[in-house]
Amino acid sequence: MLIEYGSVFIMLAIVLGLYMTWGIGANDVANAMGTSVGSGAISIKQAIIIAAVFEFAGAFIAGGNVTKTIRKGIIDPTPILGNPEILVWGMLSALLAAALWLTVASWMGWPVSTTHSIIGAIVGFAMVGIGMDAVNWPKIGTIVISWVVSPMVGGTFSFLIMRSIQKFILDTDTPFRNAQRYAPLYIFFVGFLISLVTLFKGLKHLEIELNIPQSFLIAVLFGGSIALIGHFLIVRLKMQEAESVHEQFTQIERIFGVMMLFTACAMAFAHGSNDVANGIGPMAAVVSIVQSGGEMAQDSALPLWILILGGCGIILGLSTLGYRVIQTIGTKITELVPTRGFSAELAAAATVVLASRTGIPVSTTHIAVGAVVGVGLARGIGALDLRVIGGIFMSWVITLPVGALLSIFFFFFFRGVFL
């Protein structure tokens, strides 16, 4: 069957993989960019340009580690080694089910989890196509725990960053002068964090091996370079210290608006390194099985063209339908200004990249929402719209079972067509 329909399976995998990454762009990338756009720091058009460059860079440079977790860690295909077409049907079903749900959710403006969607879909087909024992339930348990931990970590980080900005800048006698003084330090943290984690885990397929001291040194140099660029841009604003505190706060928000260009780039890179796996993992599995003549290898190289395809799909999704979810994450949970948006985005980027470092496919949606909630809590519980947060939580709850049920339906559909 693989010989007869091999080219058909590969074409289906490419089309559905592109559809899935389109959904990721429309939903998850919109979550990643929502804080920047919602705070007024960048426009939708600027967000698309930033995503085009840094989402692709993250997927290409540092996307391999998580891809393997999605592809091999969720289910055990050993019982169907003699019937590799079952896994092909299942991965195609998972892609179509998850992508369809993301289309509906994005159109409605619901910030759901693409990670929930694809894992639920993979588990759904595995239960009916292979058997309940084929699902790696301890691995699923680890991922479920990460869904709880990741928003808490993101929220804690953003709360602490926001409180530090309040203490060292906003609540001082000379907030504008202190903003100029401390802003490069925050920018340094952005550059240091992103480059360090990339050096730790993202360059293996480029055959670049660095030890820990070398990685730290390069990360410090890169962070310092980014901080210098940020300092130069802030100085170029040519703002004089205002007389009133209110006017100083306005100027400070302009400074953090510049800084959010750096966090938006960091968040896009972090997202590309982690969530591109949701779309290209199942696609890579299908291509690998067909090209090897049915062999389900434990280790198989990830073709670069699949990474490129995933990056392009993500950018396309953001540019066509991403604005609906951006409105939800950027304006409806709590009121965002550049200082708050910077805190949320830096915290979210840190959490996503650290998750990518461990290989656990966390949800960018959970992290982004948790980070925005953390920023709101820094101003008190009254700053949050709890009704919106409740609605978002309910959309998270139904995503997993919807993905599983759709995948089961499409699995029987594909099996019926090709048998």
Secondary structure per residue as TSV (DSSP state, phi and psi in degrees):
chain	resnum	aa	ss	phi	psi
A	1	M	-	360.0	-39.6
A	2	L	H	-63.7	-36.0
A	3	I	H	-69.7	-41.2
A	4	E	H	-69.8	-43.7
A	5	Y	H	-110.9	13.1
A	6	G	H	-54.0	-48.8
A	7	S	H	-66.1	-32.8
A	8	V	H	-66.1	-44.8
A	9	F	H	-60.6	-43.1
A	10	I	H	-65.2	-42.6
A	11	M	H	-63.8	-41.4
A	12	L	H	-62.2	-42.1
A	13	A	H	-62.3	-41.5
A	14	I	H	-65.3	-47.1
A	15	V	H	-63.8	-48.2
A	16	L	H	-71.1	-33.4
A	17	G	H	-65.3	-39.9
A	18	L	H	-65.7	-40.4
A	19	Y	H	-61.5	-43.8
A	20	M	H	-64.2	-45.4
A	21	T	H	-68.5	-29.2
A	22	W	H	-60.0	-44.6
A	23	G	H	-62.8	-38.5
A	24	I	H	-61.7	-42.5
A	25	G	I	-64.4	-40.5
A	26	A	I	-69.1	-28.5
A	27	N	I	-111.4	-63.0
A	28	D	I	-71.8	-38.8
A	29	V	I	-68.9	-32.5
A	30	A	H	-62.8	-36.7
A	31	N	H	-61.8	-43.7
A	32	A	H	-65.5	-33.9
A	33	M	H	-94.7	-11.1
A	34	G	H	-59.1	-39.1
A	35	T	H	-67.0	-38.1
A	36	S	H	-66.4	-46.2
A	37	V	H	-71.9	-42.2
A	38	G	H	-63.5	-31.3
A	39	S	T	-82.5	-6.1
A	40	G	T	84.3	7.0
A	41	A	S	-72.7	-37.9
A	42	I	S	-135.7	160.2
A	43	S	-	-90.6	169.7
A	44	I	H	-57.6	-44.0
A	45	K	H	-61.6	-43.1
A	46	Q	H	-64.4	-38.2
A	47	A	H	-61.3	-39.7
A	48	I	H	-65.9	-41.5
A	49	I	H	-64.3	-46.0
A	50	I	H	-60.1	-45.0
A	51	A	H	-63.1	-39.4
A	52	A	H	-58.2	-38.8
A	53	V	H	-83.0	-52.1
A	54	F	H	-88.3	-30.1
A	55	E	H	-61.5	-45.6
A	56	F	H	-64.1	-42.8
A	57	A	H	-62.5	-42.2
A	58	G	H	-63.6	-42.7
A	59	A	H	-65.8	-41.1
A	60	F	H	-74.2	-43.1
A	61	I	H	-85.6	-41.1
A	62	A	H	-128.0	19.5
A	63	G	-	-90.7	-6.0
A	64	G	H	-71.5	-36.4
A	65	N	H	-62.3	-48.0
A	66	V	H	-72.1	-32.1
A	67	T	H	-55.3	-39.7
A	68	K	H	-66.5	-35.4
A	69	T	I	-63.9	-47.1
A	70	I	I	-63.2	-41.6
A	71	R	I	-74.6	-39.6
A	72	K	I	-119.2	-19.4
A	73	G	I	-88.6	-17.1
A	74	I	S	-81.9	-40.9
A	75	I	B	-131.0	159.2
A	76	D	-	-109.0	109.8
A	77	P	-	-83.9	6.2
A	78	T	G	-53.4	-41.9
A	79	P	G	-63.1	-17.9
A	80	I	G	-115.6	28.9
A	81	L	T	-59.3	-30.8
A	82	G	T	-83.7	-8.2
A	83	N	-	-130.9	67.6
A	84	P	H	-62.5	-20.9
A	85	E	H	-63.7	-25.6
A	86	I	H	-63.4	-42.2
A	87	L	H	-67.4	-36.1
A	88	V	H	-62.7	-49.2
A	89	W	H	-58.4	-41.4
A	90	G	H	-64.4	-44.3
A	91	M	H	-67.7	-37.8
A	92	L	H	-63.4	-41.1
A	93	S	H	-62.3	-43.2
A	94	A	H	-62.8	-44.0
A	95	L	H	-61.1	-47.5
A	96	L	H	-66.7	-41.6
A	97	A	H	-63.7	-49.1
A	98	A	H	-65.0	-41.7
A	99	A	H	-65.2	-39.7
A	100	L	H	-64.6	-43.5
A	101	W	H	-64.3	-39.4
A	102	L	H	-64.8	-34.7
A	103	T	H	-62.6	-47.9
A	104	V	H	-61.6	-48.1
A	105	A	H	-63.3	-41.9
A	106	S	H	-66.0	-40.3
A	107	W	H	-62.9	-34.9
A	108	M	H	-82.7	-9.0
A	109	G	T	81.1	19.0
A	110	W	-	-87.4	124.1
A	111	P	-	-82.2	82.0
A	112	V	-	-92.4	174.5
A	113	S	-	-98.0	120.8
A	114	T	H	-67.8	-30.8
A	115	T	H	-65.1	-44.6
A	116	H	H	-56.2	-46.2
A	117	S	H	-60.5	-51.0
A	118	I	H	-73.8	-37.2
A	119	I	H	-68.4	-42.4
A	120	G	H	-59.5	-40.3
A	121	A	H	-67.3	-41.9
A	122	I	H	-64.7	-43.0
A	123	V	H	-64.2	-38.9
A	124	G	H	-59.5	-50.7
A	125	F	H	-68.5	-33.9
A	126	A	H	-64.4	-37.2
A	127	M	H	-64.0	-38.1
A	128	V	H	-95.4	-26.0
A	129	G	H	-92.9	-27.9
A	130	I	T	-119.7	-47.7
A	131	G	-	139.0	156.3
A	132	M	G	-60.0	-34.9
A	133	D	G	-70.3	-15.2
A	134	A	G	-74.3	-19.4
A	135	V	B	-80.1	131.3
A	136	N	-	-81.0	81.4
A	137	W	H	-62.5	-38.2
A	138	P	H	-59.7	-37.7
A	139	K	H	-65.5	-41.0
A	140	I	H	-61.8	-40.3
A	141	G	H	-61.1	-41.7
A	142	T	H	-61.0	-42.3
A	143	I	H	-67.2	-40.8
A	144	V	H	-60.0	-42.7
A	145	I	H	-60.3	-39.8
A	146	S	H	-65.4	-28.5
A	147	W	H	-67.5	-29.4
A	148	V	H	-82.7	-43.1
A	149	V	H	-70.7	-40.7
A	150	S	H	-61.4	-43.6
A	151	P	H	-67.5	-31.6
A	152	M	H	-66.8	-41.8
A	153	V	H	-65.7	-46.5
A	154	G	H	-60.2	-42.9
A	155	G	H	-65.7	-40.1
A	156	T	H	-65.5	-45.5
A	157	F	H	-58.1	-48.0
A	158	S	H	-67.0	-36.8
A	159	F	H	-61.5	-46.4
A	160	L	H	-66.4	-41.1
A	161	I	H	-64.4	-43.2
A	162	M	H	-64.5	-40.7
A	163	R	H	-66.0	-35.8
A	164	S	H	-66.4	-39.0
A	165	I	H	-64.2	-40.1
A	166	Q	I	-63.7	-42.8
A	167	K	I	-71.4	-46.1
A	168	F	I	-88.1	-18.1
A	169	I	I	-125.8	-64.4
A	170	L	I	-68.5	-36.4
A	171	D	T	-94.8	19.0
A	172	T	S	-100.5	171.6
A	173	D	S	-73.1	-29.4
A	174	T	-	-124.6	72.0
A	175	P	H	-62.6	-36.7
A	176	F	H	-66.9	-44.6
A	177	R	H	-63.3	-40.5
A	178	N	H	-69.5	-31.6
A	179	A	H	-63.6	-43.0
A	180	Q	H	-63.6	-34.4
A	181	R	H	-72.9	-44.5
A	182	Y	H	-95.1	-18.9
A	183	A	H	-54.9	-44.9
A	184	P	H	-61.1	-27.9
A	185	L	H	-66.5	-40.7
A	186	Y	H	-66.7	-39.1
A	187	I	H	-66.4	-38.1
A	188	F	H	-57.3	-42.8
A	189	F	H	-60.5	-39.9
A	190	V	H	-60.0	-53.4
A	191	G	H	-64.6	-40.9
A	192	F	H	-63.1	-47.8
A	193	L	H	-63.9	-49.9
A	194	I	H	-63.3	-45.9
A	195	S	H	-68.6	-37.1
A	196	L	H	-62.9	-48.8
A	197	V	H	-67.8	-35.9
A	198	T	H	-62.2	-43.3
A	199	L	H	-66.2	-34.5
A	200	F	H	-66.5	-43.1
A	201	K	H	-131.7	-5.5
A	202	G	S	-104.4	-1.5
A	203	L	-	-112.7	11.6
A	204	K	G	-63.5	-42.5
A	205	H	G	-74.4	-9.1
A	206	L	G	-93.6	2.3
A	207	E	T	60.4	40.2
A	208	I	-	-113.0	114.5
A	209	E	-	-114.0	121.6
A	210	L	-	-126.2	143.7
A	211	N	-	-82.7	175.3
A	212	I	H	-63.1	-46.4
A	213	P	H	-60.1	-39.8
A	214	Q	H	-64.1	-40.8
A	215	S	H	-63.7	-44.1
A	216	F	H	-62.3	-42.3
A	217	L	H	-62.3	-46.8
A	218	I	H	-64.0	-39.8
A	219	A	H	-64.5	-41.0
A	220	V	H	-63.2	-43.8
A	221	L	H	-64.2	-41.7
A	222	F	H	-66.9	-46.0
A	223	G	H	-59.5	-41.0
A	224	G	H	-63.6	-39.1
A	225	S	H	-64.7	-43.8
A	226	I	H	-63.6	-40.1
A	227	A	H	-62.9	-39.1
A	228	L	H	-64.2	-42.1
A	229	I	H	-62.1	-43.8
A	230	G	H	-61.7	-42.7
A	231	H	H	-60.2	-43.2
A	232	F	H	-62.3	-43.6
A	233	L	H	-66.0	-39.4
A	234	I	H	-66.3	-41.6
A	235	V	H	-62.7	-36.9
A	236	R	H	-66.3	-15.9
A	237	L	T	-64.6	-23.1
A	238	K	-	53.7	52.4
A	239	M	-	-101.0	135.1
A	240	Q	-	-89.5	150.7
A	241	E	-	-65.1	123.8
A	242	A	-	-76.6	162.6
A	243	E	S	-78.2	-45.3
A	244	S	S	-91.6	151.5
A	245	V	H	-63.6	-36.9
A	246	H	H	-59.1	-44.7
A	247	E	H	-67.3	-34.2
A	248	Q	H	-64.3	-40.9
A	249	F	H	-61.2	-39.8
A	250	T	H	-60.5	-42.8
A	251	Q	H	-66.9	-38.4
A	252	I	H	-61.6	-41.7
A	253	E	H	-62.5	-33.8
A	254	R	H	-64.7	-39.7
A	255	I	H	-62.5	-46.5
A	256	F	H	-71.2	-22.9
A	257	G	H	-62.6	-40.8
A	258	V	H	-64.7	-43.6
A	259	M	H	-63.7	-29.5
A	260	M	H	-69.2	-17.5
A	261	L	H	-60.9	-38.8
A	262	F	H	-71.6	-43.5
A	263	T	H	-68.9	-33.4
A	264	A	H	-63.5	-41.9
A	265	C	H	-63.7	-43.0
A	266	A	H	-63.5	-42.1
A	267	M	H	-67.0	-40.1
A	268	A	H	-64.1	-42.6
A	269	F	H	-63.9	-45.3
A	270	A	H	-61.4	-42.8
A	271	H	H	-65.8	-43.1
A	272	G	H	-61.6	-37.2
A	273	S	H	-70.3	-25.7
A	274	N	H	-102.8	-51.2
A	275	D	H	-92.0	-10.7
A	276	V	H	-61.3	-24.6
A	277	A	H	-59.5	-31.9
A	278	N	H	-61.0	-33.3
A	279	G	H	-91.9	-42.4
A	280	I	H	-89.8	-14.8
A	281	G	H	-60.6	-58.0
A	282	P	H	-62.0	-36.6
A	283	M	H	-62.9	-43.7
A	284	A	H	-62.6	-35.8
A	285	A	H	-63.8	-44.8
A	286	V	H	-62.6	-47.8
A	287	V	H	-60.4	-42.5
A	288	S	H	-63.3	-44.0
A	289	I	H	-65.0	-45.6
A	290	V	H	-66.2	-46.0
A	291	Q	H	-68.9	-25.8
A	292	S	T	-91.0	1.4
A	293	G	T	77.2	24.8
A	294	G	S	107.2	2.5
A	295	E	-	-78.9	127.5
A	296	M	-	-98.8	79.4
A	297	A	-	-70.2	143.5
A	298	Q	S	-69.1	-31.2
A	299	D	S	-130.9	125.1
A	300	S	-	-142.4	141.3
A	301	A	-	-65.3	144.6
A	302	L	-	-92.4	109.8
A	303	P	-	-60.0	139.5
A	304	L	H	-65.1	-30.0
A	305	W	H	-66.4	-26.6
A	306	I	H	-71.4	-40.5
A	307	L	H	-60.3	-43.5
A	308	I	H	-63.0	-44.5
A	309	L	H	-60.5	-42.9
A	310	G	H	-62.4	-42.8
A	311	G	H	-62.0	-41.3
A	312	C	H	-66.1	-41.2
A	313	G	H	-62.5	-41.0
A	314	I	H	-61.0	-45.7
A	315	I	H	-63.7	-41.1
A	316	L	H	-62.3	-41.9
A	317	G	H	-64.1	-43.1
A	318	L	H	-62.3	-41.3
A	319	S	H	-75.2	-20.4
A	320	T	H	-99.9	-43.7
A	321	L	H	-128.9	-0.2
A	322	G	H	-64.2	-23.1
A	323	Y	H	-62.4	-27.5
A	324	R	H	-68.0	-43.8
A	325	V	H	-76.1	-31.7
A	326	I	H	-58.0	-39.2
A	327	Q	H	-62.7	-38.8
A	328	T	I	-68.2	-52.3
A	329	I	I	-73.4	-29.0
A	330	G	I	-91.5	-20.4
A	331	T	I	-131.3	-19.0
A	332	K	I	-100.0	-22.5
A	333	I	S	-76.4	-50.6
A	334	T	S	-155.3	159.2
A	335	E	-	-72.0	127.4
A	336	L	-	-111.1	136.4
A	337	V	-	-124.0	169.1
A	338	P	H	-54.0	-38.0
A	339	T	H	-63.2	-42.3
A	340	R	H	-71.5	-42.4
A	341	G	H	-62.2	-39.2
A	342	F	H	-61.6	-46.1
A	343	S	H	-60.7	-45.7
A	344	A	H	-65.8	-42.9
A	345	E	H	-71.7	-40.5
A	346	L	H	-63.8	-43.2
A	347	A	H	-63.3	-42.8
A	348	A	H	-65.3	-42.2
A	349	A	H	-61.3	-43.6
A	350	A	H	-59.9	-44.7
A	351	T	H	-67.1	-43.4
A	352	V	H	-65.0	-44.0
A	353	V	H	-69.4	-37.8
A	354	L	H	-64.8	-36.4
A	355	A	H	-66.3	-40.7
A	356	S	H	-63.3	-33.9
A	357	R	H	-61.7	-36.4
A	358	T	H	-86.5	-15.0
A	359	G	T	84.6	6.6
A	360	I	-	-88.1	123.2
A	361	P	-	-78.0	82.8
A	362	V	-	-74.6	170.3
A	363	S	-	-97.2	119.7
A	364	T	H	-61.2	-33.5
A	365	T	H	-59.3	-49.4
A	366	H	H	-61.1	-42.6
A	367	I	H	-65.3	-46.0
A	368	A	H	-63.3	-45.8
A	369	V	H	-63.8	-43.8
A	370	G	H	-59.7	-40.4
A	371	A	H	-66.8	-41.0
A	372	V	H	-66.8	-40.3
A	373	V	H	-62.2	-41.5
A	374	G	H	-60.0	-40.4
A	375	V	H	-64.3	-41.5
A	376	G	H	-63.5	-40.7
A	377	L	H	-63.6	-27.0
A	378	A	T	-63.3	-20.5
A	379	R	T	-103.9	-1.1
A	380	G	-	110.8	154.8
A	381	I	G	-62.3	-26.7
A	382	G	G	-67.5	-16.2
A	383	A	G	-79.3	-7.0
A	384	L	S	-102.9	144.8
A	385	D	-	-93.9	95.7
A	386	L	H	-67.1	-26.8
A	387	R	H	-66.2	-42.4
A	388	V	H	-64.3	-43.3
A	389	I	H	-61.9	-40.3
A	390	G	H	-62.2	-40.8
A	391	G	H	-64.4	-41.4
A	392	I	H	-62.2	-42.8
A	393	F	H	-61.2	-41.1
A	394	M	H	-64.4	-37.0
A	395	S	H	-65.7	-32.0
A	396	W	H	-65.4	-42.6
A	397	V	H	-62.7	-40.5
A	398	I	H	-84.2	-14.4
A	399	T	H	-62.1	-45.6
A	400	L	H	-61.4	-52.6
A	401	P	H	-66.6	-34.5
A	402	V	H	-62.7	-44.3
A	403	G	H	-59.7	-42.0
A	404	A	H	-66.1	-46.0
A	405	L	H	-65.4	-43.6
A	406	L	H	-62.1	-40.7
A	407	S	H	-64.7	-40.3
A	408	I	H	-60.6	-44.1
A	409	F	H	-60.9	-48.6
A	410	F	H	-69.1	-29.5
A	411	F	H	-62.3	-47.0
A	412	F	H	-67.0	-31.6
A	413	F	H	-64.7	-50.7
A	414	F	H	-63.2	-40.0
A	415	R	H	-62.7	-40.3
A	416	G	H	-67.0	-38.2
A	417	V	H	-66.6	-47.0
A	418	F	H	-87.8	-15.8
A	419	L	-	-85.9	360.0
